[in-house]
């Protein structure tokens, strides 16, 4: 066995060092080529799938399109919007038309099947700006300001919906038209109509000529 091993090793020992280096480089190049080819097959190089446009479709319908294109999906969130039917797909990530690999997971946001609601906060004795901001933070977007007779100006009193007062904690649709009743401090712009928060209250009415005359006469009387 030792004689055979020596016979095999002797030709390599006689080879120049340069030839050894070239042989090693050749082997490395061959291994690199094999590895790159394997990676192309594993990552599906140059093989992309366009994400189908299924926005507005029910999830059951959209799942067929995903399966036909070798894609997977998962629902990550739900919103309430009037842009698409209830229960339909509202948004996808990646978006429709994006190029993805086979088996890619598409993240889907659905439109809620029921109307989104929120609880009414307790706004009593807050300034109307604080009360307005608090209602907005709950998700309410349609809020009118109604000035009513009261001792302290710009003091929030209550919240109403269609003329009915709402109790703190009561749940109503976030798209509902709410009315925030605010104390006028005795100088309401118009207690009979809603006043937008962006519209500043008018200045106090000037004293009329009749009032001035009466005051002068009273002074003369004394």
DOVO-916860 format. One record per residue: x, y, z of N, C-alpha, C in turn; residue in three letters; residue number from 1. Coordinates in steps of 0.05 Angstrom, whole numbers, plus 5000, padded with zeros to 4 digits. Example, Ala and Ser with C-alpha at 12.3 -4.5 7.8 and 13.67 -1.06 7.14 Angstrom:
<recs>
<rec <5264 4886 5156> <5246 4910 5156> <5264 4934 5156> "ALA" 1>
<rec <5257 4955 5142> <5273 4979 5143> <5258 5001 5157> "SER" 2>
</recs>
This chain:
<recs>
<rec <5017 4976 5000> <5000 5000 5000> <5017 5025 5000> "UNK" 1>
<rec <5039 5025 5015> <5057 5048 5016> <5069 5053 4989> "UNK" 2>
<rec <5076 5031 4975> <5089 5034 4949> <5069 5047 4930> "UNK" 3>
<rec <5044 5037 4930> <5023 5048 4912> <5019 5078 4918> "UNK" 4>
<rec <5017 5086 4943> <5013 5114 4951> <5036 5132 4941> "UNK" 5>
<rec <5060 5121 4943> <5083 5136 4934> <5082 5139 4904> "UNK" 6>
<rec <5073 5118 4890> <5071 5119 4861> <5051 5140 4852> "UNK" 7>
<rec <5029 5143 4867> <5008 5163 4860> <5018 5191 4867> "UNK" 8>
<rec <5032 5195 4889> <5040 5221 4898> <5063 5233 4882> "UNK" 9>
<rec <5080 5215 4872> <5105 5224 4859> <5099 5243 4835> "UNK" 10>
<rec <5079 5236 4817> <5074 5254 4795> <5066 5282 4803> "UNK" 11>
<rec <5050 5284 4825> <5041 5310 4835> <5064 5326 4847> "UNK" 12>
<rec <5082 5311 4860> <5105 5325 4872> <5123 5336 4851> "UNK" 13>
<rec <5124 5324 4827> <5141 5333 4806> <5129 5357 4791> "UNK" 14>
<rec <5102 5361 4794> <5088 5383 4779> <5097 5410 4791> "UNK" 15>
<rec <5100 5430 4774> <5109 5456 4783> <5087 5468 4801> "UNK" 16>
<rec <5095 5487 4818> <5076 5500 4836> <5054 5515 4821> "UNK" 17>
<rec <5062 5527 4799> <5043 5542 4782> <5020 5524 4773> "UNK" 18>
<rec <5027 5500 4765> <5006 5481 4756> <4988 5474 4779> "UNK" 19>
<rec <4998 5472 4803> <4981 5466 4827> <4962 5489 4831> "UNK" 20>
<rec <4972 5513 4829> <4954 5537 4833> <4932 5537 4812> "UNK" 21>
<rec <4939 5532 4787> <4919 5532 4765> <4898 5510 4770> "UNK" 22>
<rec <4907 5488 4780> <4888 5466 4785> <4869 5474 4808> "UNK" 23>
<rec <4879 5487 4828> <4862 5496 4851> <4842 5517 4841> "UNK" 24>
<rec <4851 5536 4825> <4834 5557 4814> <4812 5544 4797> "UNK" 25>
<rec <4819 5525 4781> <4799 5512 4764> <4778 5498 4780> "UNK" 26>
<rec <4786 5484 4801> <4766 5471 4818> <4748 5491 4832> "UNK" 27>
<rec <4759 5514 4841> <4743 5535 4854> <4723 5547 4834> "UNK" 28>
<rec <4731 5551 4810> <4713 5562 4789> <4690 5543 4784> "UNK" 29>
<rec <4697 5517 4782> <4676 5497 4777> <4656 5496 4800> "UNK" 30>
<rec <4666 5497 4825> <4648 5497 4848> <4630 5522 4849> "UNK" 31>
<rec <4642 5546 4842> <4627 5571 4841> <4604 5569 4821> "UNK" 32>
<rec <4610 5559 4797> <4590 5557 4776> <4567 5539 4784> "UNK" 33>
<rec <4574 5517 4797> <4553 5498 4806> <4536 5511 4828> "UNK" 34>
<rec <4549 5526 4846> <4534 5540 4867> <4515 5561 4856> "UNK" 35>
<rec <4525 5578 4838> <4508 5598 4826> <4484 5586 4811> "UNK" 36>
<rec <4489 5565 4797> <4467 5552 4782> <4446 5541 4802> "UNK" 37>
<rec <4455 5530 4824> <4436 5520 4844> <4420 5543 4857> "UNK" 38>
<rec <4433 5566 4862> <4419 5589 4873> <4398 5600 4854> "UNK" 39>
<rec <4405 5600 4828> <4385 5610 4809> <4360 5593 4809> "UNK" 40>
<rec <4364 5567 4811> <4341 5549 4812> <4325 5552 4838> "UNK" 41>
<rec <4340 5557 4860> <4326 5560 4886> <4311 5586 4889> "UNK" 42>
<rec <4322 5608 4878> <4309 5634 4881> <4292 5641 4857> "UNK" 43>
<rec <4289 5623 4838> <4273 5627 4813> <4283 5653 4799> "UNK" 44>
<rec <4309 5654 4793> <4321 5677 4781> <4307 5683 4754> "UNK" 45>
<rec <4301 5709 4750> <4287 5719 4726> <4259 5708 4722> "UNK" 46>
<rec <4248 5696 4743> <4220 5686 4741> <4203 5702 4761> "UNK" 47>
<rec <4188 5722 4751> <4172 5739 4768> <4143 5736 4761> "UNK" 48>
<rec <4126 5740 4780> <4097 5739 4777> <4084 5766 4783> "UNK" 49>
<rec <4066 5775 4766> <4053 5801 4771> <4030 5797 4790> "UNK" 50>
<rec <4029 5813 4811> <4007 5811 4831> <3981 5819 4818> "UNK" 51>
<rec <3961 5802 4818> <3935 5808 4805> <3921 5831 4820> "UNK" 52>
<rec <3906 5846 4804> <3890 5869 4816> <3863 5858 4826> "UNK" 53>
<rec <3862 5853 4852> <3837 5841 4863> <3824 5861 4882> "UNK" 54>
<rec <3832 5886 4882> <3820 5906 4899> <3790 5909 4893> "UNK" 55>
<rec <3773 5908 4913> <3745 5910 4909> <3731 5883 4908> "UNK" 56>
<rec <3746 5862 4906> <3735 5835 4905> <3732 5824 4933> "UNK" 57>
<rec <3712 5806 4937> <3710 5792 4962> <3734 5773 4965> "UNK" 58>
<rec <3741 5768 4990> <3765 5752 4995> <3763 5724 4982> "UNK" 59>
<rec <3738 5713 4982> <3734 5686 4971> <3741 5686 4941> "UNK" 60>
<rec <3733 5708 4927> <3738 5710 4898> <3768 5714 4893> "UNK" 61>
<rec <3780 5732 4909> <3808 5739 4906> <3826 5715 4911> "UNK" 62>
<rec <3819 5697 4929> <3836 5674 4935> <3841 5657 4911> "UNK" 63>
<rec <3821 5656 4893> <3824 5640 4868> <3846 5652 4851> "UNK" 64>
<rec <3847 5678 4849> <3867 5691 4833> <3895 5687 4845> "UNK" 65>
<rec <3897 5688 4871> <3922 5684 4884> <3932 5655 4880> "UNK" 66>
<rec <3914 5636 4882> <3922 5608 4879> <3930 5602 4850> "UNK" 67>
<rec <3916 5614 4831> <3923 5610 4803> <3950 5621 4795> "UNK" 68>
<rec <3959 5641 4811> <3985 5654 4806> <4007 5644 4825> "UNK" 69>
<rec <4001 5622 4839> <4020 5611 4858> <4029 5631 4879> "UNK" 70>
<rec <4010 5646 4889> <4015 5666 4910> <3999 5659 4935> "UNK" 71>
<rec <4009 5668 4958> <3995 5664 4983> <3986 5691 4994> "UNK" 72>
<rec <3967 5691 5012> <3958 5717 5023> <3951 5713 5053> "UNK" 73>
<rec <3952 5736 5067> <3944 5736 5095> <3931 5763 5101> "UNK" 74>
<rec <3909 5763 5116> <3895 5787 5124> <3909 5799 5148> "UNK" 75>
<rec <3917 5824 5146> <3932 5837 5168> <3915 5859 5182> "UNK" 76>
<rec <3894 5869 5169> <3880 5892 5181> <3853 5895 5168> "UNK" 77>
<rec <3835 5911 5180> <3810 5918 5168> <3804 5947 5174> "UNK" 78>
<rec <3790 5960 5155> <3783 5988 5158> <3753 5990 5151> "UNK" 79>
<rec <3743 6015 5155> <3715 6020 5146> <3716 6042 5126> "UNK" 80>
<rec <3708 6037 5102> <3708 6057 5081> <3685 6051 5062> "UNK" 81>
<rec <3676 6072 5048> <3655 6070 5028> <3666 6066 5000> "UNK" 82>
<rec <3693 6064 4997> <3705 6062 4971> <3701 6034 4959> "UNK" 83>
<rec <3699 6014 4976> <3695 5986 4966> <3672 5974 4982> "UNK" 84>
<rec <3660 5952 4971> <3638 5939 4986> <3647 5927 5013> "UNK" 85>
<rec <3629 5924 5032> <3637 5911 5057> <3648 5883 5052> "UNK" 86>
<rec <3670 5876 5066> <3682 5850 5064> <3701 5848 5040> "UNK" 87>
<rec <3703 5869 5024> <3720 5868 5000> <3749 5876 5007> "UNK" 88>
<rec <3767 5870 4989> <3795 5877 4993> <3799 5907 4988> "UNK" 89>
<rec <3810 5921 5007> <3814 5950 5005> <3843 5957 4996> "UNK" 90>
<rec <3862 5942 5005> <3890 5948 4999> <3907 5922 5000> "UNK" 91>
<rec <3928 5922 4984> <3947 5900 4983> <3975 5909 4984> "UNK" 92>
<rec <3992 5894 4997> <4021 5899 4997> <4036 5873 4991> "UNK" 93>
<rec <4052 5872 4969> <4056 5892 4948> <4030 5897 4932> "UNK" 94>
<rec <4030 5920 4919> <4006 5928 4904> <4003 5913 4878> "UNK" 95>
<rec <3979 5917 4866> <3973 5904 4841> <3993 5911 4819> "UNK" 96>
<rec <4002 5891 4804> <4021 5896 4783> <4050 5892 4792> "UNK" 97>
<rec <4055 5891 4818> <4083 5888 4827> <4094 5860 4820> "UNK" 98>
<rec <4120 5859 4813> <4132 5834 4806> <4143 5821 4831> "UNK" 99>
<rec <4134 5796 4836> <4143 5781 4860> <4150 5753 4852> "UNK" 100>
<rec <4163 5739 4871> <4170 5711 4866> <4146 5692 4872> "UNK" 101>
<rec <4148 5669 4860> <4127 5649 4865> <4127 5642 4895> "UNK" 102>
<rec <4102 5640 4906> <4099 5633 4934> <4100 5657 4953> "UNK" 103>
<rec <4103 5681 4942> <4104 5705 4958> <4078 5710 4973> "UNK" 104>
<rec <4080 5719 4998> <4056 5725 5014> <4047 5754 5008> "UNK" 105>
<rec <4021 5757 5001> <4010 5784 4996> <3994 5791 5021> "UNK" 106>
<rec <4000 5815 5032> <3987 5824 5057> <3962 5840 5049> "UNK" 107>
<rec <3939 5832 5059> <3913 5843 5050> <3900 5858 5073> "UNK" 108>
<rec <3888 5881 5066> <3871 5897 5085> <3842 5896 5074> "UNK" 109>
<rec <3824 5888 5091> <3795 5885 5083> <3779 5909 5093> "UNK" 110>
<rec <3757 5913 5078> <3737 5933 5088> <3718 5918 5107> "UNK" 111>
<rec <3714 5930 5130> <3698 5917 5151> <3669 5913 5141> "UNK" 112>
<rec <3658 5891 5150> <3630 5884 5141> <3610 5900 5157> "UNK" 113>
<rec <3617 5910 5181> <3599 5926 5197> <3609 5954 5200> "UNK" 114>
<rec <3591 5972 5206> <3598 6000 5209> <3616 6004 5233> "UNK" 115>
<rec <3638 6019 5229> <3656 6023 5252> <3644 6043 5271> "UNK" 116>
<rec <3646 6036 5297> <3634 6053 5318> <3656 6061 5338> "UNK" 117>
<rec <3649 6081 5354> <3668 6090 5375> <3651 6100 5398> "UNK" 118>
<rec <3662 6100 5422> <3648 6109 5446> <3650 6139 5448> "UNK" 119>
<rec <3628 6151 5457> <3627 6180 5460> <3641 6188 5486> "UNK" 120>
<rec <3661 6206 5485> <3675 6213 5510> <3658 6233 5527> "UNK" 121>
<rec <3666 6236 5552> <3653 6255 5570> <3665 6282 5565> "UNK" 122>
<rec <3650 6301 5553> <3661 6327 5546> <3651 6349 5564> "UNK" 123>
<rec <3634 6342 5583> <3622 6363 5600> <3644 6378 5616> "UNK" 124>
<rec <3641 6404 5616> <3659 6422 5631> <3687 6424 5619> "UNK" 125>
<rec <3691 6415 5594> <3715 6420 5580> <3712 6444 5562> "UNK" 126>
<rec <3734 6457 5554> <3732 6478 5535> <3723 6466 5508> "UNK" 127>
<rec <3710 6481 5491> <3699 6469 5467> <3722 6459 5449> "UNK" 128>
<rec <3745 6472 5450> <3768 6462 5434> <3778 6435 5444> "UNK" 129>
<rec <3779 6433 5471> <3788 6407 5482> <3767 6385 5475> "UNK" 130>
<rec <3742 6392 5478> <3721 6373 5472> <3721 6365 5443> "UNK" 131>
<rec <3725 6384 5425> <3726 6379 5396> <3750 6360 5390> "UNK" 132>
<rec <3773 6367 5401> <3797 6350 5396> <3793 6322 5407> "UNK" 133>
<rec <3780 6319 5430> <3775 6293 5442> <3756 6276 5424> "UNK" 134>
<rec <3736 6289 5413> <3718 6274 5395> <3733 6265 5370> "UNK" 135>
<rec <3750 6283 5360> <3766 6275 5336> <3785 6252 5342> "UNK" 136>
<rec <3797 6252 5366> <3815 6231 5374> <3801 6204 5375> "UNK" 137>
<rec <3775 6204 5379> <3759 6179 5380> <3752 6169 5352> "UNK" 138>
<rec <3758 6186 5332> <3752 6179 5304> <3728 6193 5292> "UNK" 139>
<rec <3714 6209 5307> <3691 6224 5296> <3701 6247 5278> "UNK" 140>
<rec <3689 6250 5255> <3698 6269 5235> <3677 6291 5229> "UNK" 141>
<rec <3652 6284 5233> <3630 6303 5227> <3619 6315 5253> "UNK" 142>
<rec <3630 6338 5260> <3622 6351 5286> <3614 6379 5281> "UNK" 143>
<rec <3590 6386 5289> <3580 6414 5288> <3581 6426 5316> "UNK" 144>
<rec <3584 6452 5317> <3584 6467 5343> <3557 6482 5345> "UNK" 145>
<rec <3543 6478 5367> <3518 6492 5372> <3520 6508 5398> "UNK" 146>
<rec <3519 6535 5396> <3520 6552 5420> <3492 6553 5432> "UNK" 147>
<rec <3491 6549 5458> <3466 6551 5473> <3471 6569 5497> "UNK" 148>
<rec <3449 6578 5509> <3451 6596 5532> <3466 6582 5555> "UNK" 149>
<rec <3484 6597 5566> <3500 6586 5589> <3516 6608 5602> "UNK" 150>
<rec <3525 6603 5625> <3539 6623 5641> <3568 6628 5631> "UNK" 151>
<rec <3582 6606 5624> <3610 6608 5617> <3613 6605 5587> "UNK" 152>
<rec <3627 6623 5574> <3630 6622 5545> <3650 6600 5538> "UNK" 153>
<rec <3644 6586 5515> <3661 6565 5503> <3665 6541 5522> "UNK" 154>
<rec <3645 6536 5539> <3646 6513 5556> <3629 6490 5544> "UNK" 155>
<rec <3641 6467 5539> <3627 6445 5527> <3606 6434 5547> "UNK" 156>
<rec <3582 6428 5537> <3561 6419 5554> <3554 6390 5549> "UNK" 157>
<rec <3549 6383 5524> <3541 6355 5518> <3545 6350 5488> "UNK" 158>
<rec <3540 6325 5480> <3541 6317 5452> <3514 6305 5445> "UNK" 159>
<rec <3504 6313 5421> <3478 6303 5412> <3480 6290 5385> "UNK" 160>
<rec <3461 6272 5379> <3459 6259 5353> <3430 6259 5346> "UNK" 161>
<rec <3423 6273 5324> <3396 6276 5314> <3377 6287 5336> "UNK" 162>
<rec <3388 6306 5351> <3372 6319 5372> <3370 6304 5398> "UNK" 163>
<rec <3382 6281 5400> <3382 6265 5425> <3409 6266 5438> "UNK" 164>
<rec <3410 6273 5464> <3435 6274 5479> <3447 6246 5481> "UNK" 165>
<rec <3474 6245 5479> <3488 6220 5481> <3502 6218 5508> "UNK" 166>
<rec <3501 6194 5520> <3514 6190 5546> <3543 6183 5541> "UNK" 167>
<rec <3561 6191 5560> <3589 6183 5558> <3591 6153 5557> "UNK" 168>
<rec <3607 6143 5538> <3610 6114 5535> <3592 6101 5515> "UNK" 169>
<rec <3571 6116 5506> <3552 6105 5486> <3566 6103 5459> "UNK" 170>
<rec <3562 6081 5445> <3576 6076 5420> <3557 6084 5397> "UNK" 171>
<rec <3569 6100 5378> <3555 6109 5355> <3574 6107 5331> "UNK" 172>
<rec <3563 6106 5306> <3581 6105 5283> <3599 6129 5281> "UNK" 173>
<rec <3624 6124 5273> <3643 6147 5273> <3636 6167 5251> "UNK" 174>
<rec <3620 6158 5231> <3612 6176 5210> <3587 6192 5217> "UNK" 175>
<rec <3576 6188 5241> <3551 6201 5249> <3556 6232 5251> "UNK" 176>
<rec <3535 6247 5245> <3536 6276 5247> <3530 6284 5276> "UNK" 177>
<rec <3551 6290 5291> <3548 6297 5319> <3545 6327 5322> "UNK" 178>
<rec <3532 6335 5344> <3529 6364 5351> <3541 6368 5379> "UNK" 179>
<rec <3561 6385 5380> <3573 6391 5406> <3561 6417 5416> "UNK" 180>
<rec <3546 6415 5438> <3533 6438 5450> <3552 6453 5468> "UNK" 181>
<rec <3554 6479 5463> <3574 6496 5477> <3560 6520 5490> "UNK" 182>
<rec <3567 6527 5514> <3556 6550 5527> <3565 6576 5514> "UNK" 183>
<rec <3546 6595 5511> <3553 6620 5497> <3562 6642 5516> "UNK" 184>
<rec <3559 6639 5542> <3567 6659 5561> <3550 6684 5559> "UNK" 185>
<rec <3526 6681 5547> <3508 6704 5544> <3512 6720 5519> "UNK" 186>
<rec <3529 6711 5501> <3533 6726 5476> <3537 6707 5453> "UNK" 187>
<rec <3517 6690 5449> <3519 6670 5427> <3515 6684 5400> "UNK" 188>
<rec <3530 6674 5379> <3526 6685 5353> <3498 6680 5343> "UNK" 189>
<rec <3489 6656 5347> <3462 6648 5338> <3456 6622 5352> "UNK" 190>
<rec <3440 6623 5373> <3435 6599 5388> <3417 6579 5374> "UNK" 191>
<rec <3406 6587 5351> <3387 6570 5337> <3401 6554 5314> "UNK" 192>
<rec <3426 6559 5309> <3439 6545 5286> <3467 6537 5294> "UNK" 193>
<rec <3477 6515 5281> <3504 6505 5287> <3524 6525 5277> "UNK" 194>
<rec <3547 6526 5292> <3568 6545 5285> <3594 6529 5282> "UNK" 195>
<rec <3607 6531 5260> <3631 6516 5255> <3653 6524 5274> "UNK" 196>
<rec <3670 6505 5281> <3692 6512 5299> <3712 6530 5286> "UNK" 197>
<rec <3713 6530 5259> <3732 6547 5245> <3721 6576 5243> "UNK" 198>
<rec <3697 6580 5250> <3685 6607 5248> <3686 6620 5276> "UNK" 199>
<rec <3701 6641 5279> <3703 6654 5306> <3677 6667 5313> "UNK" 200>
<rec <3670 6667 5339> <3645 6679 5347> <3646 6709 5342> "UNK" 201>
<rec <3624 6722 5333> <3623 6751 5328> <3627 6766 5353> "UNK" 202>
<rec <3637 6791 5351> <3641 6808 5375> <3614 6815 5387> "UNK" 203>
<rec <3614 6822 5413> <3589 6830 5426> <3576 6853 5411> "UNK" 204>
<rec <3549 6852 5411> <3534 6872 5396> <3537 6899 5410> "UNK" 205>
<rec <3542 6921 5395> <3545 6947 5407> <3519 6957 5419> "UNK" 206>
<rec <3521 6973 5438> <3497 6984 5450> <3482 7001 5430> "UNK" 207>
<rec <3456 6998 5430> <3439 7013 5410> <3434 7041 5419> "UNK" 208>
<rec <3424 7057 5401> <3418 7084 5406> <3397 7086 5428> "UNK" 209>
<rec <3377 7068 5427> <3355 7069 5446> <3366 7064 5474> "UNK" 210>
<rec <3385 7045 5476> <3396 7039 5502> <3411 7063 5513> "UNK" 211>
<rec <3426 7077 5495> <3442 7100 5504> <3423 7122 5514> "UNK" 212>
<rec <3402 7127 5499> <3383 7148 5506> <3370 7142 5533> "UNK" 213>
<rec <3362 7117 5536> <3349 7109 5561> <3368 7113 5585> "UNK" 214>
<rec <3393 7106 5581> <3413 7110 5602> <3416 7139 5609> "UNK" 215>
<rec <3416 7157 5588> <3419 7185 5593> <3396 7196 5608> "UNK" 216>
<rec <3372 7187 5601> <3348 7196 5614> <3348 7188 5643> "UNK" 217>
<rec <3357 7163 5648> <3358 7153 5676> <3377 7169 5693> "UNK" 218>
<rec <3400 7177 5680> <3419 7194 5695> <3406 7221 5702> "UNK" 219>
<rec <3391 7232 5682> <3378 7258 5687> <3357 7255 5709> "UNK" 220>
<rec <3344 7232 5709> <3323 7228 5728> <3334 7229 5756> "UNK" 221>
<rec <3359 7216 5760> <3372 7217 5786> <3383 7245 5791> "UNK" 222>
</recs>
